[in-house]
């Protein structure tokens, strides 16, 4: 069967009127020009890069990079800046996205992380690593 040809009509020699009616409805559900290629990982959308066709510096230096493209790029770069409070961590969302069994077995190490490790490793929002601990880790892995 050729890929561009419409699907064959349903068999009409069936004696049961219910089956004939169902088959007729099923054949009418798909248009004759219905695509026959397999589905894609993008759901049929064309893949597009977010920065556009002028992502590289070399493309921006060429004659195709107009003033409108330049203004669009300035706007796009400004949109990439995050607000100081982003990314926001919503505890209720993290709670709702994990089932009770997973929350149960994650509880001990999460408790150790928040109550024991975090006060010792975090200072003023920056992670401070103990150099001796890192030296032992590096020497131990050699």
Backbone bond lengths (Angstrom), bond angles and torsions (degrees), N, CA, C in turn:
res aa  C-N    CA-C-N  psi(-1)  N-CA   C-N-CA  omega(-1)  CA-C   N-CA-C  phi
1 X - - - 1.440 - - 1.516 108.52 -
2 X 1.286 118.91 135.62 1.451 124.26 -179.71 1.523 108.57 -77.35
3 X 1.331 117.25 142.99 1.461 121.21 -175.41 1.525 112.25 -65.92
4 X 1.325 118.99 -28.13 1.452 121.33 -176.28 1.523 113.46 -87.82
5 X 1.321 118.85 -7.98 1.463 120.68 -177.12 1.532 109.60 -80.02
6 X 1.336 117.40 150.46 1.471 120.35 179.51 1.521 110.40 -69.32
7 X 1.319 116.29 159.90 1.465 118.92 179.58 1.525 110.20 -65.88
8 X 1.324 116.45 151.92 1.473 119.10 -179.09 1.519 110.26 -67.22
9 X 1.318 117.67 150.56 1.468 120.25 178.79 1.525 110.31 -67.23
10 X 1.329 116.59 154.90 1.466 118.82 -179.41 1.525 110.59 -69.67
11 X 1.309 116.18 152.67 1.470 118.68 178.05 1.525 109.77 -67.06
12 X 1.315 115.45 133.97 1.470 120.31 -177.37 1.523 112.34 -106.35
13 X 1.327 117.89 2.43 1.460 120.47 -177.05 1.528 111.99 -84.87
14 X 1.342 117.32 9.71 1.450 120.69 -179.27 1.531 109.34 -74.98
15 X 1.310 117.65 136.36 1.465 123.12 -177.48 1.529 112.08 -80.61
16 X 1.329 117.27 -26.21 1.465 120.33 -177.36 1.530 109.10 -80.83
17 X 1.339 118.89 120.09 1.471 120.46 -177.39 1.538 112.53 -67.40
18 X 1.333 118.70 -30.35 1.463 120.83 179.08 1.528 110.71 -65.36
19 X 1.322 116.54 -43.75 1.466 120.18 179.88 1.522 110.00 -67.00
20 X 1.321 117.38 -39.78 1.468 120.30 178.04 1.526 110.53 -61.60
21 X 1.347 116.36 -41.21 1.461 119.72 179.74 1.534 111.13 -66.90
22 X 1.313 117.53 -40.15 1.470 121.28 178.87 1.523 110.40 -65.28
23 X 1.325 116.79 -42.72 1.458 119.82 179.07 1.524 111.61 -65.13
24 X 1.323 117.12 -37.54 1.459 120.24 178.37 1.524 110.84 -65.95
25 X 1.333 117.37 -40.42 1.469 120.57 177.96 1.525 110.99 -66.75
26 X 1.327 117.17 -38.07 1.463 120.63 -179.34 1.520 110.98 -66.68
27 X 1.325 117.45 -36.85 1.461 119.18 179.89 1.520 110.95 -73.40
28 X 1.335 117.27 -27.08 1.455 120.41 179.05 1.524 111.77 -81.52
29 X 1.322 117.55 -15.15 1.467 120.50 -177.23 1.518 111.91 -68.65
30 X 1.319 117.74 -32.05 1.457 121.40 -179.95 1.519 109.61 -103.29
31 X 1.305 114.62 132.87 1.454 119.01 176.61 1.528 109.40 -68.87
32 X 1.355 118.19 153.68 1.461 118.48 -179.85 1.525 113.18 -64.42
33 X 1.330 117.23 -24.29 1.462 118.35 178.68 1.530 111.53 -96.80
34 X 1.336 116.91 24.91 1.460 122.12 179.46 1.532 108.98 -62.13
35 X 1.335 117.87 132.93 1.474 118.79 -177.23 1.521 111.61 -65.00
36 X 1.309 115.30 142.74 1.459 120.11 -178.41 1.527 112.45 -108.16
37 X 1.331 117.51 2.35 1.464 118.36 179.19 1.528 109.50 -77.15
38 X 1.331 117.15 158.88 1.464 119.44 -178.48 1.528 110.98 -71.75
39 X 1.318 115.43 158.39 1.463 119.74 179.64 1.524 109.73 -68.08
40 X 1.324 115.93 156.67 1.461 120.69 -178.55 1.513 110.17 -111.19
41 X 1.328 116.28 169.11 1.462 121.08 179.72 1.518 111.24 -72.01
42 X 1.334 118.19 -17.06 1.463 120.41 179.84 1.518 111.78 -96.44
43 X 1.318 118.47 3.06 1.448 121.11 178.95 1.513 113.35 73.03
44 X 1.312 117.94 25.00 1.450 121.39 178.80 1.512 113.76 92.60
45 X 1.317 118.23 -6.11 1.459 120.63 178.66 1.517 110.11 -81.24
46 X 1.302 115.93 151.21 1.453 120.27 176.60 1.520 108.06 -80.82
47 X 1.316 116.40 133.99 1.457 120.73 -178.96 1.522 109.22 -69.77
48 X 1.336 115.69 132.94 1.459 121.02 -179.17 1.519 108.57 -134.25
49 X 1.324 116.49 137.03 1.448 119.03 176.81 1.517 108.86 -80.03
50 X 1.315 116.87 145.43 1.455 120.45 -177.96 1.527 113.11 -67.83
51 X 1.346 119.73 -42.48 1.460 117.75 -179.29 1.523 114.28 -72.40
52 X 1.305 117.18 -11.32 1.459 119.42 179.70 1.519 112.21 91.38
53 X 1.322 115.36 -168.17 1.468 117.94 -175.31 1.514 112.69 -82.26
54 X 1.323 118.36 -7.13 1.457 121.40 179.71 1.523 110.82 -107.58
55 X 1.320 117.36 42.77 1.460 120.82 -178.48 1.523 111.36 -71.33
56 X 1.323 117.42 -36.30 1.455 120.41 -178.52 1.516 112.31 -89.05
57 X 1.330 115.79 153.84 1.460 120.39 -178.48 1.525 111.58 -65.35
58 X 1.311 117.26 -35.28 1.462 120.73 -178.84 1.534 111.46 -61.45
59 X 1.344 116.67 -39.90 1.468 119.48 179.05 1.524 111.13 -67.15
60 X 1.339 116.66 -34.50 1.462 119.70 -179.03 1.516 112.70 -72.84
61 X 1.312 117.76 -20.66 1.462 120.93 179.53 1.522 112.59 -84.96
62 X 1.331 117.65 -10.87 1.455 121.33 -177.55 1.519 112.43 -79.21
63 X 1.329 115.95 173.90 1.468 120.44 -178.20 1.530 113.43 -72.86
64 X 1.342 118.50 -14.88 1.461 120.73 -178.88 1.523 112.84 -76.28
65 X 1.317 118.12 -14.54 1.464 122.30 -176.98 1.520 108.71 -84.19
66 X 1.329 116.54 98.83 1.460 121.45 -174.60 1.532 110.75 -87.69
67 X 1.312 115.55 176.99 1.470 120.47 178.82 1.534 110.73 -66.37
68 X 1.326 116.88 -35.02 1.467 120.10 177.07 1.532 110.48 -64.52
69 X 1.349 116.90 -40.58 1.466 120.53 176.34 1.520 110.44 -64.38
70 X 1.311 116.95 -38.34 1.463 121.45 179.59 1.531 110.61 -63.54
71 X 1.343 117.32 -44.04 1.456 120.80 178.24 1.526 111.19 -65.75
72 X 1.339 116.29 -38.60 1.458 120.40 177.60 1.518 110.59 -62.94
73 X 1.338 116.77 -41.01 1.469 120.58 -179.31 1.521 110.94 -67.09
74 X 1.329 118.01 -40.47 1.470 120.48 177.64 1.529 109.54 -60.52
75 X 1.336 116.79 -43.10 1.457 121.09 178.90 1.526 110.32 -64.90
76 X 1.333 117.16 -41.79 1.463 120.87 -179.40 1.523 110.75 -64.76
77 X 1.338 118.29 -42.55 1.461 121.15 178.66 1.523 110.81 -63.86
78 X 1.332 116.88 -38.18 1.466 120.21 178.10 1.524 110.52 -65.44
79 X 1.326 116.93 -36.38 1.463 120.75 179.55 1.532 112.08 -68.95
80 X 1.326 118.21 -21.16 1.458 120.80 -178.94 1.519 112.70 -78.57
81 X 1.333 117.86 -14.31 1.463 120.87 179.26 1.522 109.28 -74.23
82 X 1.316 115.82 131.72 1.456 120.57 179.24 1.521 110.24 -89.86
83 X 1.304 115.58 151.35 1.455 121.87 173.35 1.532 107.79 -68.10
84 X 1.319 119.01 150.45 1.471 119.42 -178.91 1.527 113.98 -57.33
85 X 1.320 118.22 -25.17 1.464 119.58 -179.92 1.527 112.74 -88.84
86 X 1.316 118.49 0.29 1.463 121.13 -179.63 1.516 110.15 -97.34
87 X 1.275 121.44 150.35 1.459 127.08 -7.41 1.532 110.31 -74.08
88 X 1.322 116.06 139.90 1.451 121.45 179.73 1.515 109.72 -84.71
89 X 1.306 115.20 137.53 1.460 120.77 176.41 1.520 107.22 -101.96
90 X 1.303 116.66 113.51 1.463 122.33 -179.46 1.517 107.36 -101.83
91 X 1.334 115.94 110.28 1.461 120.32 -176.02 1.519 112.18 -63.25
92 X 1.332 117.09 -38.08 1.463 119.30 179.98 1.526 111.39 -64.95
93 X 1.321 117.29 -35.12 1.457 120.44 178.51 1.527 110.58 -68.96
94 X 1.335 116.45 -41.81 1.467 118.98 176.56 1.521 110.77 -63.74
95 X 1.327 116.83 -36.68 1.459 121.06 178.94 1.526 110.73 -66.77
96 X 1.327 116.78 -44.71 1.458 120.95 -176.59 1.523 112.52 -71.02
97 X 1.330 117.77 -23.54 1.463 119.73 -176.24 1.527 113.02 -85.42
98 X 1.326 117.50 -3.67 1.467 120.19 179.13 1.521 109.47 -119.37
99 X 1.325 115.42 136.20 1.455 118.99 -178.26 1.535 110.47 -75.65
100 X 1.346 118.00 164.87 1.465 120.73 -174.50 1.525 114.16 -60.14
101 X 1.319 118.14 -36.51 1.468 120.03 179.93 1.524 110.17 -65.42
102 X 1.323 116.27 -43.53 1.462 119.82 179.89 1.526 110.50 -65.45
103 X 1.327 118.25 -40.86 1.466 120.58 176.99 1.518 110.83 -62.67
104 X 1.347 117.50 -35.62 1.462 121.34 -179.70 1.525 111.39 -64.92
105 X 1.334 117.68 -48.79 1.465 117.34 -176.87 1.520 112.88 -79.44
106 X 1.339 118.27 -14.93 1.465 120.25 176.10 1.531 112.13 -86.54
107 X 1.327 117.76 -15.87 1.450 121.47 -173.78 1.532 113.95 -57.19
108 X 1.346 121.10 -48.12 1.472 119.07 -175.53 1.534 113.52 -59.62
109 X 1.314 117.50 -47.73 1.470 118.85 -178.50 1.526 111.73 -72.90
110 X 1.328 118.08 -31.84 1.462 119.60 174.46 1.521 110.86 -64.28
111 X 1.342 116.52 -38.97 1.460 120.03 178.36 1.528 110.56 -64.83
112 X 1.322 117.02 -43.68 1.470 120.42 178.00 1.524 110.39 -61.88
113 X 1.322 116.67 -41.20 1.457 119.80 -179.83 1.528 112.25 -63.33
114 X 1.326 117.36 -46.53 1.469 119.72 -175.73 1.519 113.02 -78.10
115 X 1.334 118.81 -35.16 1.460 120.43 -173.57 1.522 114.38 -98.18
116 X 1.329 118.29 -23.17 1.461 119.94 -176.71 1.533 111.19 -111.11
117 X 1.327 116.97 -52.70 1.464 119.65 -173.59 1.522 113.55 -78.91
118 X 1.313 117.45 -44.24 1.469 119.97 -175.00 1.524 113.08 -59.70
119 X 1.342 120.72 -44.26 1.471 118.29 178.78 1.524 113.69 -63.16
120 X 1.329 117.39 -26.66 1.460 119.84 -178.35 1.532 112.92 -88.57
121 X 1.330 116.86 -25.94 1.463 119.87 -175.12 1.522 113.51 -99.41
122 X 1.317 117.89 -23.11 1.460 119.92 -174.05 1.523 109.43 -106.05
123 X 1.323 115.35 128.61 1.455 121.14 177.49 1.518 108.30 -138.99
124 X 1.338 117.08 117.05 1.462 122.82 -179.70 1.525 112.18 57.05
125 X 1.325 117.30 37.35 1.452 120.92 176.92 1.517 114.28 79.53
126 X 1.329 118.20 -0.61 1.470 120.76 179.46 1.522 108.79 -115.11
127 X 1.298 116.18 141.79 1.460 119.98 -179.97 1.524 108.90 -79.97
128 X 1.317 115.02 125.56 1.457 121.20 178.50 1.515 107.02 -110.32
129 X 1.312 116.92 117.79 1.453 120.54 -178.12 1.520 109.76 -98.61
130 X 1.299 114.85 140.82 1.455 120.75 176.65 1.528 108.32 -75.96
131 X 1.332 116.95 119.74 1.468 120.13 -175.05 1.519 111.76 -65.97
132 X 1.314 117.37 -33.61 1.474 118.36 179.31 1.523 110.87 -66.19
133 X 1.325 116.07 -39.99 1.459 119.63 177.72 1.520 110.50 -62.85
134 X 1.323 116.83 -41.15 1.466 119.82 178.20 1.529 111.20 -66.60
135 X 1.337 117.16 -38.77 1.461 119.63 178.02 1.524 110.20 -62.52
136 X 1.327 117.20 -42.34 1.470 120.04 178.15 1.529 110.99 -64.26
137 X 1.300 115.79 -39.28 1.459 119.50 179.28 1.525 110.52 -65.04
138 X 1.333 117.01 -43.07 1.467 120.82 -178.88 1.519 110.14 -68.86
139 X 1.328 117.18 -43.86 1.480 120.22 179.94 1.524 110.84 -67.27
140 X 1.330 116.81 -35.30 1.458 120.24 -179.70 1.512 112.85 -70.16
141 X 1.334 117.45 -26.57 1.455 119.40 -178.89 1.515 112.88 -86.00
142 X 1.343 117.56 -8.95 1.470 119.37 -178.41 1.487 112.77 -83.82
